[in-house]
Amino acid sequence: ELVDRFYDLMALEEPFAELRAMHSEDLSSSRDKLKLFLSGWLGGPDVYSPKYGHPMLRARHLPFKIGLKERNQWLACMYRAMEDCGIDGQIGAQLEESFFNTADWMRNQAN
C-alpha cells in the first residue's frame, strides 16, 4: 500500500513532477523493485536480491542528479504516502529517520 501510494502521488501531484520525470513512463517496474527492496530493508524476507541482485542503491542511482532538492522531493513524497497510509507514531518516526538517512546518503550532488 505504501509503495503504491508513493508512486501514485509522484504521478499525480505537481510538487513531485521533477521526481516523476526521473522515472520511466511505466512505473510498474519501479513499484515492484521498491516493494521487494523494502521487504528486506524493513526486516522481512530478502525477496529483492534473488530477483534483481544486490541492491547497490548508490550505484543504481548514480545516473541521476540527486541533490538536496531531489532528496527533499523524494522524502516529501514518501512522508506524504506514509501519512496517507496511516503510518505514524513511533513506527512512523523511525521510518522517517531511516528514510531520511538513506535518501541523504543517496545524494551525489553537493547542493
C-alpha positions as CSV (number, residue, x, y, z in Angstrom):
1,E,0.0,0.0,0.0
2,L,2.8,2.5,0.9
3,V,4.7,2.0,-2.3
4,D,1.6,2.2,-4.4
5,R,0.6,5.5,-2.7
6,F,4.1,6.8,-3.1
7,Y,4.2,6.3,-6.8
8,D,0.5,7.4,-7.2
9,L,1.5,10.7,-5.5
10,M,4.6,11.0,-7.7
11,A,2.5,10.6,-10.8
12,L,-0.4,12.8,-9.9
13,E,0.9,15.7,-7.7
14,E,2.6,18.7,-9.2
15,P,5.1,19.1,-6.3
16,F,6.6,15.7,-7.3
17,A,6.7,16.3,-11.1
18,E,10.5,16.6,-11.3
19,L,10.9,13.4,-9.3
20,R,8.4,11.7,-11.6
21,A,10.4,12.8,-14.6
22,M,13.4,10.8,-13.4
23,H,11.5,7.6,-13.9
24,S,10.4,5.7,-17.0
25,E,6.8,6.2,-18.3
26,D,5.7,2.9,-16.9
27,L,6.2,2.8,-13.1
28,S,5.3,-0.9,-12.7
29,S,9.0,-2.0,-12.5
30,S,9.8,0.8,-10.1
31,R,6.9,-0.2,-7.9
32,D,7.9,-3.8,-7.9
33,K,11.5,-3.1,-7.1
34,L,10.7,-0.8,-4.2
35,K,8.2,-3.2,-2.7
36,L,10.7,-6.0,-2.9
37,F,13.6,-3.9,-1.6
38,L,11.6,-2.5,1.3
39,S,10.6,-6.1,2.4
40,G,14.2,-6.8,3.3
41,W,15.2,-3.3,4.3
42,L,12.4,-3.3,6.9
43,G,13.5,-6.6,8.3
44,G,11.3,-9.0,6.3
45,P,12.5,-11.6,3.8
46,D,15.1,-10.6,1.2
47,V,13.0,-11.0,-1.9
48,Y,14.8,-8.3,-3.9
49,S,18.2,-9.9,-4.2
50,P,17.2,-13.2,-5.7
51,K,15.3,-11.4,-8.5
52,Y,17.5,-8.3,-9.1
53,G,20.8,-9.0,-7.5
54,H,22.4,-6.9,-4.7
55,P,20.6,-3.6,-4.3
56,M,23.7,-1.4,-4.7
57,L,21.5,1.7,-4.1
58,R,24.1,4.4,-4.8
59,A,25.4,2.7,-7.9
60,R,21.9,2.2,-9.4
61,H,21.1,5.8,-8.8
62,L,24.4,7.4,-10.0
63,P,23.0,8.2,-13.4
64,F,20.5,10.6,-11.8
65,K,21.4,14.0,-10.3
66,I,20.4,13.7,-6.7
67,G,21.0,16.9,-4.7
68,L,19.2,18.5,-1.7
69,K,16.2,19.4,-3.9
70,E,15.7,15.8,-5.3
71,R,16.3,14.3,-1.8
72,N,13.7,16.6,-0.3
73,Q,11.2,15.9,-3.0
74,W,11.6,12.2,-2.6
75,L,11.2,12.5,1.2
76,A,8.2,14.7,0.9
77,C,6.5,12.2,-1.4
78,M,7.3,9.3,0.9
79,Y,6.3,11.1,4.1
80,R,3.0,12.1,2.5
81,A,2.5,8.5,1.4
82,M,3.2,7.4,4.9
83,E,0.7,9.9,6.3
84,D,-2.0,8.8,3.7
85,C,-1.5,5.2,4.7
86,G,-1.8,6.0,8.4
87,I,1.8,5.2,9.3
88,D,2.5,7.4,12.3
89,G,3.6,7.4,15.9
90,Q,6.9,5.7,16.9
91,I,7.0,3.5,13.8
92,G,6.4,6.5,11.6
93,A,9.1,8.5,13.3
94,Q,11.6,5.6,13.0
95,L,10.7,5.1,9.3
96,E,11.1,8.9,8.6
97,E,14.5,8.9,10.2
98,S,15.6,5.8,8.3
99,F,14.2,7.1,5.0
100,F,16.0,10.4,5.6
101,N,19.3,8.8,6.3
102,T,19.1,6.6,3.2
103,A,17.9,9.5,1.0
104,D,20.7,11.7,2.2
105,W,23.3,9.0,1.6
106,M,22.0,8.7,-2.0
107,R,23.0,12.4,-2.8
108,N,25.6,12.6,-5.5
109,Q,25.5,16.4,-5.9
110,A,26.9,18.9,-3.4
111,N,23.9,21.3,-3.3
